Amino acid sequence: MESYSCDVLVVGGGGAALRAAIAAQEYNPELKVILATKGKIGKSGVTATACSDRMAFHATLPHTPPGGPDAWRYHAEDIYRLGGLVSDWDLAVTLAREAETAFNYLDALGVPFVKEGGKARQFVTDGSDFPRACYTGPRTAIHIEEALVERLRQLPVQVLNFTMVARLITSQGRVIGALAMDTRRRHDPATALKVISARTVILATGGAGQVYRTNVFPGGMTGDGYALAYDAGAELVNMEFIQIGLASLKTKLNCSGSMLRALPRMVNDRGEEFLGRYFPPGTPDRVVMNLLFRKGASWPVTYEHPTHIVDVAVYQEIAAGRKVYLDYSRNPAGFQWDELVEENRQRYYSEVTADLGTERRLANPLHRLREINPESIAWLKERGLDLEAGAKVQVAPCIQHFQGGVKIRQAGRTAVAGLYAAGEVAGGQHGANRPGGNALLDGQVFGRLAGEEAAKEAAAVPRAEVPREEVEAFLARLQGLLSSGDIPAAKLRHRLQQLMERGASVVRTEDGLRRGLEELAGLRKLVQYAGEHGLAYALENENMLLVAEMILRAALQRDESRGPHLRFLNATDVNPVARRDPEWQRYLVISRKDGRMVLTVREPVRP
């Protein structure tokens, strides 16, 4: 057993965690700051591994249209409006107003943002009226992670790699520390255990993508922060809203933007171009083509944009046992460039970086992709998908980002004294949808604010030791996972992921959600044993089961469609039920009361 003592404990290793640890240490250099990450710093988590066709960092800067000292307000209004009026307005204001500061910090660290004339080049993303998206290319998130890691290494922050925080310890209503374990010591509880006392704790553990079988998250993203906060007495909000988008199953590349604006054929494993079957009979090819083009700018599935029919079509094909591919080798049936509406054609021309001429542009989707995003072709080839040799990109609707999470107020404060949350693990700052590029921004803004506030609080409160009885109870829990049981941990996880894929992905029905909860209750009655994957894996399963219940219960109670939460009357329907305003312009808050999960409908903070 190892023991540690600190003023601020940061849990996580991505952009939000790094920014929080840096901010806490910079705010008060005299404090002891520990960052505990389940993987290895700079190598694990979403920020260190995520790629898309052109990954964005959203920010209103002095040169960002429409300009003026109050331009940030347009940004805040976009966040709140696109969120479906189920987020907190004051948190949207915080994100928008602090964006310039967040960008300037990263820029000063050397993040290689693309610039023109010394100013960051910006483009329009889904849900925005003005170009605010700064970028370095497909690796924007990775560049941010690298810069933050370099800065962290210049500070006396203690990094505990391969450390899974498994339980928060509270006393008299405030957090006083945590129990953790070394993930490399799979079958020895006594040597794996780490006891950490802390005056304040910041959760920045990211989302829970691994709760679903099909996702773009790296390993280890199992909802630990949601479970830790819930067990400690915090509230969670908006857990039914999960961004889902088409992505490459082989490479986990988000197939948004130019990947769809190149207008590839969308085919199943029978070679059929199936999209037209999901539109009303007699729908002209030009309507399908224009909608597919627009899908590039509305990539996550959302009720508020008609392009959700593409996600539903792909989901239904896969549910029927077929595979789906993007084929860039030849044009879709009925392709006519002149039938692209003027707005779409002008959008395409604005993205051309290497003009190949009209003849080649019209010849096939590969030439079009080469014109507007040649980097994506090279990136895929490096990872075994050679589009120039005719390879097709197998895609599916993949879990991409959790919109909700641990309910925060200003500076990332939660309902538990001394406990903060930042980044994807936090909830309330975004609603049903989120403008593209705001995820990276979110982690930097609230990471800094939480770090500074946690440092300020830590300097004013006494440190308490983790009680010995808590340590002994945790050791007994770990020991129990090594005993024989009903089901190995690996099989339990597989069954859970399949359950969530069927019941709470793109297509959600009352019957499907109720069946999911029944199956989940059955899984939770089973006694798992760690098996070859070890103790941390089994502890992750416990967190995943809890998070799955949150998602299913919230999705069942919200009997409308809003954002990525699409409710259907029947599992084979194409059209979801309607959004209900103003009745459902409220959010669902999850908390624990007397040992059971309770959902409460609550009014968000309004403008």
C-alpha positions in Angstrom: 0.0 0.0 0.0 1.2 3.5 -0.9 0.0 6.7 0.8 0.0 10.2 -0.6 -1.0 13.6 0.7 -1.8 16.7 -1.3 -3.8 19.9 -1.4 -5.4 19.4 -4.8 -6.0 16.0 -6.4 -6.8 16.0 -10.2 -8.2 12.8 -11.5 -7.7 12.3 -15.3 -5.1 12.7 -17.9 -6.7 14.6 -20.8 -6.9 18.2 -21.8 -9.2 19.3 -18.9 -7.2 17.4 -16.3 -3.9 18.8 -17.5 -5.3 22.4 -17.6 -6.7 22.0 -14.1 -3.5 20.7 -12.6 -1.5 23.5 -14.3 -3.9 26.2 -13.2 -3.9 25.0 -9.6 -0.1 24.9 -9.4 0.3 28.3 -11.2 -2.3 29.9 -9.0 -0.5 28.9 -5.8 3.0 27.5 -6.3 3.2 26.6 -2.6 0.5 23.9 -2.9 1.0 20.2 -3.4 -0.8 19.1 -6.6 -1.2 15.5 -7.6 -2.5 14.4 -11.0 -3.7 10.7 -11.1 -4.3 9.2 -14.5 -5.4 5.7 -15.3 -3.1 5.4 -18.2 0.2 7.2 -19.0 0.3 11.0 -19.2 0.2 12.2 -22.8 -0.5 8.8 -24.2 -4.0 7.8 -23.0 -7.4 9.4 -22.9 -9.4 11.2 -25.6 -7.4 14.4 -26.0 -4.2 12.5 -26.6 -5.6 10.2 -29.2 -8.6 11.9 -31.0 -8.6 12.8 -34.7 -11.2 14.0 -37.2 -11.0 15.5 -40.6 -10.3 18.9 -39.2 -10.6 19.0 -35.4 -11.8 22.4 -34.0 -11.2 24.5 -31.0 -14.1 27.0 -30.8 -13.3 30.6 -29.7 -14.6 34.1 -30.2 -11.4 36.2 -30.9 -11.1 39.9 -31.6 -11.1 39.3 -35.4 -14.0 36.8 -35.2 -17.2 38.0 -37.0 -19.3 39.9 -36.3 -16.7 41.6 -34.2 -17.1 44.1 -31.4 -16.6 43.8 -27.6 -19.9 41.8 -27.2 -19.3 39.2 -30.0 -18.9 36.5 -27.3 -22.7 36.8 -26.7 -23.4 35.3 -30.1 -21.3 32.4 -29.1 -23.1 32.0 -25.8 -26.5 32.2 -27.6 -25.4 29.5 -30.1 -24.3 27.2 -27.2 -27.6 27.7 -25.4 -29.9 27.6 -28.5 -28.2 24.6 -30.1 -28.3 22.9 -26.7 -32.1 22.8 -27.0 -32.6 25.2 -24.0 -31.8 22.4 -21.5 -28.5 23.7 -20.3 -27.5 26.5 -17.9 -27.3 29.9 -19.6 -24.7 31.3 -17.2 -22.3 28.4 -18.0 -22.7 29.1 -21.7 -21.8 32.7 -21.0 -18.7 31.5 -19.1 -17.6 29.3 -22.0 -18.0 32.1 -24.5 -16.4 34.9 -22.5 -13.4 32.8 -21.4 -12.7 31.4 -24.9 -10.2 34.1 -25.9 -8.2 33.6 -22.7 -8.2 29.8 -23.2 -7.0 30.2 -26.8 -4.3 32.7 -26.0 -2.9 30.4 -23.3 -2.6 27.5 -25.7 -1.2 29.8 -28.4 1.5 31.0 -26.0 2.4 27.4 -25.3 3.1 26.8 -29.0 0.0 24.9 -30.2 0.5 25.3 -34.0 -2.9 26.8 -34.9 -3.3 27.6 -38.6 -3.0 31.4 -39.1 -3.3 34.0 -41.8 -1.6 37.3 -41.3 -0.8 36.4 -37.7 -4.4 35.7 -36.9 -6.0 32.3 -36.3 -7.8 31.0 -39.3 -11.4 30.0 -38.4 -14.2 28.2 -40.1 -17.9 27.6 -39.4 -18.9 24.4 -37.6 -22.3 22.8 -37.0 -24.6 24.9 -35.0 -22.7 28.2 -35.5 -23.6 31.2 -37.6 -20.0 32.7 -37.5 -16.6 31.1 -38.1 -15.1 30.5 -34.7 -13.4 27.1 -35.2 -9.6 27.4 -34.8 -7.6 24.3 -35.8 -4.2 22.8 -36.5 -5.5 20.0 -38.7 -6.8 16.5 -37.9 -4.5 16.4 -34.8 -5.7 19.6 -33.0 -6.5 17.8 -29.8 -3.2 15.9 -29.8 -1.3 19.1 -30.3 -3.1 20.7 -27.3 -2.3 17.6 -25.2 1.4 17.7 -26.2 1.7 21.4 -25.3 0.0 21.0 -21.9 2.1 18.0 -21.0 5.2 20.0 -21.8 4.0 22.8 -19.5 3.1 20.4 -16.8 6.6 19.0 -16.8 7.9 22.4 -16.0 5.9 22.5 -12.8 6.2 20.4 -9.5 2.9 18.6 -10.1 3.3 15.0 -9.1 2.0 12.6 -11.7 0.7 9.2 -10.7 0.6 7.2 -13.9 -1.4 3.9 -14.1 -3.5 5.0 -11.2 -7.3 4.3 -11.2 -9.1 6.4 -8.6 -11.9 4.0 -7.5 -13.6 5.8 -4.6 -13.9 9.3 -3.2 -13.9 9.6 0.6 -16.1 12.2 2.2 -16.5 13.4 5.8 -19.1 15.7 7.1 -20.3 16.6 3.6 -17.0 17.3 1.9 -14.4 15.3 0.0 -11.2 14.5 1.9 -9.4 12.1 -0.4 -9.6 9.0 -2.5 -8.8 5.3 -2.7 -7.0 4.3 -5.8 -5.1 1.3 -7.3 -2.2 0.6 -9.6 -3.7 -0.7 -12.7 -0.6 -2.8 -13.5 -1.0 -4.9 -10.3 -3.9 -6.8 -11.5 -4.3 -9.5 -8.8 -2.7 -8.2 -5.7 -4.9 -5.7 -3.8 -2.5 -5.0 -1.0 0.3 -3.8 -3.2 -2.0 -2.2 -5.8 -3.8 0.1 -3.2 -3.0 3.8 -3.1 -4.5 6.0 -0.4 -4.6 9.7 -1.2 -5.7 12.4 1.2 -6.6 15.8 -0.4 -8.2 19.0 0.6 -10.0 19.4 -2.8 -10.5 17.0 -5.8 -11.1 17.8 -9.4 -12.7 15.2 -11.6 -11.6 15.4 -15.3 -12.0 11.7 -16.3 -13.8 12.2 -19.6 -16.8 10.3 -20.9 -18.1 6.7 -20.8 -17.7 5.6 -24.4 -16.8 2.0 -23.4 -20.4 1.5 -22.1 -21.2 1.0 -25.8 -19.7 -1.6 -28.1 -19.3 0.9 -31.0 -17.5 4.0 -30.0 -14.6 6.2 -30.9 -13.2 6.4 -27.4 -9.8 4.9 -26.4 -9.7 2.1 -23.8 -10.3 3.0 -20.2 -13.1 5.6 -20.9 -15.6 3.8 -18.6 -17.4 6.6 -16.8 -15.3 6.5 -13.7 -15.9 10.1 -12.9 -19.7 9.8 -13.2 -19.7 6.9 -10.8 -17.3 8.5 -8.3 -19.3 11.7 -8.1 -22.7 9.9 -7.8 -21.4 7.7 -4.9 -19.9 10.8 -3.2 -23.3 12.5 -3.3 -23.0 14.8 -6.3 -25.8 15.3 -8.9 -25.6 14.4 -12.6 -27.6 16.0 -15.4 -28.5 15.4 -19.1 -27.2 11.9 -19.2 -29.6 10.9 -22.0 -27.8 13.2 -24.4 -24.9 11.5 -26.1 -23.4 12.6 -29.4 -23.4 9.8 -31.9 -21.8 10.1 -35.3 -20.6 8.1 -38.3 -17.0 7.0 -37.8 -14.6 4.5 -39.3 -14.6 1.2 -37.4 -11.1 0.4 -38.3 -9.4 3.8 -37.4 -12.1 5.5 -35.3 -11.8 8.6 -37.6 -14.9 10.7 -37.3 -16.3 10.8 -40.9 -17.6 14.3 -40.7 -17.0 17.4 -42.8 -15.1 16.8 -46.0 -15.4 13.1 -45.7 -19.1 13.4 -46.5 -19.0 16.7 -48.6 -16.9 14.7 -51.1 -20.2 12.8 -51.7 -19.0 9.2 -51.6 -21.3 6.3 -52.3 -22.9 4.9 -49.1 -23.3 1.2 -49.7 -23.9 -2.0 -47.7 -22.1 -5.3 -48.0 -24.4 -6.3 -50.8 -23.2 -3.4 -52.8 -26.5 -1.6 -52.5 -26.8 2.2 -52.3 -29.5 2.0 -49.6 -30.0 5.6 -48.5 -32.9 6.3 -50.9 -34.9 3.5 -49.4 -35.2 5.5 -46.1 -36.7 8.5 -47.8 -40.3 8.9 -48.9 -41.0 7.0 -52.1 -40.2 9.0 -55.2 -37.7 11.3 -53.5 -35.3 12.6 -56.3 -31.6 11.6 -56.2 -30.7 15.3 -55.9 -32.5 15.6 -52.5 -30.6 12.6 -51.1 -27.3 14.0 -52.5 -27.8 17.5 -51.0 -28.7 16.0 -47.7 -25.7 13.8 -47.6 -23.5 16.9 -48.4 -25.1 18.8 -45.5 -24.5 15.8 -43.2 -20.9 16.8 -43.2 -21.7 20.0 -41.3 -24.3 18.3 -39.0 -22.3 15.2 -38.3 -23.6 14.2 -34.8 -27.1 12.8 -35.1 -29.7 15.4 -34.0 -33.4 15.6 -34.1 -33.2 19.3 -35.1 -31.6 18.7 -38.4 -33.1 16.5 -41.2 -29.8 14.8 -41.8 -30.6 12.5 -38.9 -32.3 10.3 -41.5 -28.7 9.3 -42.6 -27.8 8.0 -39.1 -31.1 6.2 -38.8 -30.6 4.5 -42.2 -27.1 3.3 -41.3 -28.3 2.1 -37.9 -31.2 0.2 -39.4 -28.9 -1.5 -42.0 -26.6 -2.6 -39.3 -29.4 -3.7 -37.1 -30.6 -5.9 -40.0 -27.2 -7.6 -40.0 -25.5 -5.7 -42.9 -22.2 -3.7 -42.9 -22.1 -0.2 -44.2 -19.2 1.5 -46.2 -18.2 4.8 -47.7 -17.0 4.2 -51.2 -14.9 6.9 -52.8 -14.1 5.0 -56.0 -17.1 6.1 -58.0 -20.0 8.5 -57.9 -23.3 7.7 -56.4 -26.2 6.7 -58.7 -27.8 9.7 -60.2 -24.9 12.0 -59.3 -25.2 15.4 -61.0 -22.9 18.1 -59.7 -25.1 20.9 -61.1 -27.9 19.6 -58.8 -26.1 20.5 -55.7 -27.8 23.7 -54.5 -25.7 26.8 -54.8 -25.0 27.1 -51.1 -23.5 23.6 -51.0 -21.4 24.2 -54.1 -20.0 27.4 -52.7 -19.3 25.7 -49.4 -17.3 23.1 -51.4 -15.4 25.6 -53.4 -14.4 27.5 -50.2 -12.7 24.4 -48.9 -10.7 23.6 -52.1 -7.0 23.6 -51.3 -5.7 22.1 -54.5 -7.9 22.7 -57.6 -7.9 19.6 -59.8 -10.2 21.1 -62.4 -13.8 20.4 -63.2 -13.3 17.2 -65.1 -11.5 15.4 -62.3 -13.7 16.9 -59.7 -16.8 15.4 -61.3 -15.1 12.0 -62.0 -15.3 10.5 -58.5 -15.5 11.2 -54.8 -11.8 10.4 -54.3 -10.8 13.4 -56.5 -13.1 15.6 -54.6 -11.7 14.5 -51.2 -8.2 15.1 -52.7 -9.3 18.6 -53.5 -10.7 19.6 -50.1 -8.9 17.3 -47.6 -5.9 15.4 -49.0 -4.6 15.0 -45.5 -7.4 12.6 -44.6 -6.4 10.3 -47.5 -2.8 10.1 -46.3 -4.0 9.7 -42.6 -6.2 6.7 -43.5 -3.5 5.1 -45.7 -1.1 5.2 -42.8 -3.6 3.2 -40.8 -4.3 0.6 -43.4 -7.1 2.1 -45.5 -5.8 3.0 -48.9 -8.6 4.9 -50.7 -6.5 5.3 -53.8 -6.3 1.5 -54.1 -10.1 1.3 -53.8 -10.5 0.5 -50.1 -13.8 1.3 -48.6 -14.3 2.9 -45.2 -16.6 0.7 -43.0 -18.6 3.1 -40.8 -21.2 2.9 -38.1 -22.9 5.3 -35.7 -20.3 5.5 -32.9 -20.6 7.0 -29.5 -18.6 10.2 -29.6 -19.2 12.5 -26.7 -21.3 12.7 -23.5 -23.2 16.0 -23.4 -24.2 15.6 -19.8 -22.3 14.6 -16.6 -21.6 15.7 -13.1 -23.7 18.8 -12.6 -21.5 21.9 -12.1 -22.0 25.5 -11.3 -19.6 28.3 -11.8 -15.9 27.4 -11.7 -16.8 23.7 -11.9 -18.2 23.4 -8.4 -20.4 20.4 -7.7 -23.0 19.8 -5.0 -20.3 18.2 -2.8 -18.0 20.6 -0.9 -14.4 20.4 -2.2 -15.4 18.5 -5.3 -15.1 20.0 -8.8 -15.6 18.7 -12.3 -14.3 19.8 -15.7 -14.4 18.7 -19.3 -16.6 15.9 -20.6 -17.2 14.4 -17.2 -19.0 17.7 -16.2 -22.6 18.5 -17.1 -24.9 21.6 -17.4 -22.7 23.7 -19.6 -24.0 21.9 -22.7 -27.5 20.7 -23.5 -28.8 18.2 -26.0 -26.4 19.4 -28.8 -23.1 21.2 -28.8 -21.5 23.4 -31.4 -18.5 21.7 -33.1 -15.3 22.6 -31.4 -16.7 23.4 -28.0 -15.6 20.1 -26.4 -11.9 21.1 -26.5 -12.8 24.6 -25.4 -14.9 23.3 -22.5 -12.0 21.4 -21.0 -9.7 24.4 -21.2 -12.1 26.9 -19.8 -13.5 24.9 -16.9 -10.2 23.1 -16.4 -8.5 26.5 -15.6 -11.4 27.8 -13.5 -11.8 24.6 -11.5 -8.0 24.4 -10.9 -7.8 28.0 -9.6 -10.9 27.7 -7.5 -9.8 24.3 -6.0 -6.4 25.8 -5.2 -8.1 28.8 -3.5 -10.3 26.5 -1.4 -7.5 24.1 -0.6 -5.5 26.8 1.0 -8.4 27.6 3.4 -9.4 24.2 4.7 -7.7 21.7 6.9 -6.5 18.3 5.6 -8.1 15.2 6.9 -6.8 11.6 6.8 -8.6 8.8 5.1 -10.1 6.6 7.9 -8.6 3.2 8.3 -11.9 1.5 8.2 -12.5 2.9 4.6 -9.2 1.4 3.5 -10.0 -2.0 5.0 -13.5 -2.1 3.5 -12.0 -1.3 0.1 -9.4 -4.0 0.3 -12.1 -6.5 1.2 -14.0 -5.3 -1.9 -11.0 -5.9 -4.1 -10.3 -9.3 -2.6 -13.9 -10.3 -3.3 -13.4 -9.6 -7.0 -10.6 -12.2 -7.1 -12.9 -14.9 -5.8 -15.1 -17.2 -7.9 -18.4 -15.8 -9.1 -21.2 -16.1 -11.6 -19.6 -14.5 -14.6 -16.1 -13.4 -15.7 -15.6 -9.6 -16.0 -14.9 -9.8 -19.7 -18.2 -11.5 -20.5 -20.2 -9.2 -18.2 -18.8 -6.2 -20.1 -19.6 -7.7 -23.5 -23.2 -8.3 -22.5 -23.5 -4.8 -21.1 -22.2 -3.2 -24.3 -24.5 -5.2 -26.4 -27.5 -4.3 -24.2 -26.7 -0.6 -24.6 -26.1 -0.8 -28.3 -29.6 -2.3 -28.8 -31.5 -0.2 -26.3 -30.0 3.3 -26.2 -28.1 4.1 -29.3 -29.5 6.0 -32.4 -33.0 4.4 -32.2 -34.7 4.5 -28.7 -38.1 3.2 -27.9 -40.0 2.8 -24.7 -40.1 -1.0 -25.1 -36.4 -1.1 -25.9 -35.4 1.1 -22.9 -37.5 -0.9 -20.5 -36.1 -4.2 -21.8 -32.6 -2.6 -21.4 -33.3 -1.8 -17.7 -34.6 -5.3 -17.1 -31.5 -6.9 -18.6 -29.3 -4.5 -16.7 -31.0 -5.4 -13.4 -30.2 -9.1 -14.3 -26.6 -8.3 -15.0 -26.2 -6.4 -11.7 -27.4 -9.4 -9.8 -24.6 -11.5 -11.1 -21.4 -11.7 -9.1 -18.5 -11.0 -11.4 -14.9 -12.1 -10.9 -11.9 -10.3 -12.3 -10.3 -13.1 -14.3 -7.4 -12.4 -16.5 -8.1 -8.7 -17.0 -7.6 -7.9 -13.3 -9.0 -5.8 -10.6 -9.2 -2.4 -12.3 -11.1 -3.9 -15.2 -13.7 -5.3 -12.8 -14.0 -2.0 -11.0 -14.6 -0.3 -14.4 -17.4 -2.7 -15.0 -19.1 -1.6 -11.7 -18.9 2.0 -12.9 -20.2 1.1 -16.4 -23.2 -0.7 -14.9 -24.1 2.4 -12.9 -23.6 4.8 -15.8 -25.7 2.5 -18.0 -28.6 2.8 -15.6 -28.3 6.6 -15.6 -28.5 6.7 -19.4 -31.4 4.2 -19.7 -33.5 5.8 -16.9 -33.0 9.3 -18.3 -33.7 8.2 -21.9 -36.9 6.4 -20.7 -38.2 9.4 -18.8 -37.7 11.9 -21.7 -40.5 10.7 -23.9 -39.7 13.1 -26.7 -36.9 13.7 -29.3 -34.3 16.3 -28.7 -30.8 16.5 -29.9 -29.2 13.1 -30.2 -32.0 11.6 -28.1 -34.3 10.2 -30.8 -37.4 8.4 -29.5 -39.4 6.2 -31.8 -42.8 4.5 -31.4 -41.4 1.3 -33.0 -37.8 0.1 -33.5 -38.2 -0.1 -37.3 -39.6 3.4 -37.7 -37.6 6.0 -39.7 -39.1 9.1 -38.3 -38.7 9.9 -34.5 -41.5 11.3 -32.4 -41.6 15.1 -32.1 -39.7 17.4 -29.8 -42.1 18.9 -27.2 -41.6 22.5 -26.3 -41.9 24.2 -23.9 -42.9 21.1 -21.8 -39.5 19.4 -22.1 -37.3 22.5 -22.0 -36.1 21.2 -18.7 -33.4 18.8 -17.7 -33.3 15.6 -15.7 -31.1 15.7 -12.6 -29.9 12.3 -11.2 -29.0 11.8 -7.5 -28.8 9.1 -4.9 -31.4 9.1 -2.2 -31.5 6.4 0.5 -29.3 4.1 -1.7 -31.4 4.3 -4.9 -31.2 6.4 -8.0 -33.7 9.3 -8.2 -34.5 11.4 -11.3 -35.8 14.9 -10.8 -37.1 17.3 -13.5 -35.6 20.8 -13.0 -35.6 24.2 -14.7 -32.2 25.2 -16.1 -30.7 28.6 -15.4 -32.4 30.9 -18.0 -31.1 34.1 -19.7 
